[in-house]
Amino acid sequence: MANIAFFQNRLGRTDGVSLEVDKWRIILERMGHTVHYCSGNDDVPGNYVIPELYALHPVTWKILRNGTVKFEDYASEVELERDIYAHADVIEQKILDFLEKRKIDLLIPNNLCSGGYQPAAGIAFHRVIRKTGLPAIIHSHDFYHEDSGEVSATCQTVESVYERYFPTKLPNVQHVVINRISQADLKRRKNLDAKVVPNVFDFDQDPWTEDAYNRDFREAFGLSENDLLFLQATRILDRKGIEMAIDTIARVQEPARRARLDGVQTSVGGTVGPESEIVLLCAGIVENIGISGSYWDFLKEKADGLGVDLRHVGERVRHSRGVDSAGHKIYSLWDSYVQADFVTYPSYWEGWGNQFVEAVFAKLPVLVFEYPVWTSDLREHGFQVVSLGSDLAGHDANGLVYVDWKTVERCADEIVSLLRDSGQKQRMVEHNYAVASSSFSMRNLEQQIKELIAGTGL
């Protein structure tokens, strides 16, 4: 059996990469391997910390902002290049120390060699894999060249690093991507073959239910059992398209539709009435890596203008239950699904669709914008959703996206109809559950991981 190490900017969080690594860990440990985590964050027990891997490390952050957002803190590209390669030297040595201390047999970097946030880390991993000769599985959830708008090289120095090192091109490396678009792009751009391993979910676990721990979830965030809770479970960053959820909820709560919701039963046994609130609850962290940094402020401004009750609770919804430094109760991401009535998933770019599959497991109806990977990899499975379509109509003055108003009106009508017709809603969520459990379960992933491990020669 092997010692296997996962690497990422951060691990043990509620983002899609962290959650997927956790699933791989379960399967690898079930196979008898020993799994180690190595990342930049120091808030996960047992994690081996290399601070420079974390995006918010001072040097890493300076390189990231100047190399992918705005070149402003260096007098020349030569200075930036010097920082990148010096930082790579530090990261390389710390990775080598970790490999020696833990006697690692297989490296599995996640996004550090593809996403573009970490130019220095990409260089470091290339050197480490070349020097040690150890097998590696480069797991790429995102690429710097994708249309997500998150990463854009500001200068030739960073472009050249991306071209040479992202992802690692070495004979002892297997490449894994999570969708067909990435697979085709990697072949076209880099002439590299990759295996598509879609993100999955553990459909064999017990259903998430209300229990003594999460029963006060709504109360903790100022909601009653009679309020309608729309859940946005993703991180909060531009490409998540949360503004389209705000537009839709604004139409749902217009007087004629709002009146039709009276008498609807909520997920926790309440009844919607004239005094009930309609809330869009954002449970993910506010992200500011590689983007404008103003997205959440723009969302709040938009919600205020449309009279939508938008709330962020990401500080108290995390990877798992616990208590924060101030003694406040921390809920797991799964607790938020238990308390929700509807899930919004209006991303216009996703590498896969983790939160969508989570909503399907929770047997909740979902509002979806049909982003490219949805169209290429998910739609063919026949999921039933309230669809915002696949065409953006434009951007407003703050850069927030929107679809045409007729589409929003139709989605609002469909949402109200589903909430009013419990039978129709139940048939929809049961259908989606059956589809996802057949195609995207841990059983599917286990077979693919076995094939990848066999390919390493371990």
Protein Blocks (a to p, Z undefined) as FASTA:
>chain_A
ZZdddddfbghiabfklmmmmmmmmmmmmnopacddddfbfkbghiacdfklpmklmklm
mmmmmmmmogckbfbfklmmmmmmmmmmmmmmmmmmmmmmnopabdcdehklmnopamml
mmmmmmmmmmnopacddddfbdfkbcnomaccfbfklmmmmmmmmccddfkbccddfbfk
lmmmmmmmnopacddddddddfkbccddddfklmmmmmmnopafkbccdddfbdcdfklo
mmmmmmmmmmmmgmklmmmmgopacfkopacdfklccddddfbdcdfehiaolmmmmmmm
mmmmnopacddfklmgcfbdcddfkopacddfklmmmmpmbdcdfbfbdfblmmmmmmmm
nopacdddddfklmmmmmmnopacddebjbdfbdcfkopacddfklmmmmmmmmmmmmmm
mmlmmmmmmmmmmmmmmmmcfklmmmmmmmmmmmnoZZ
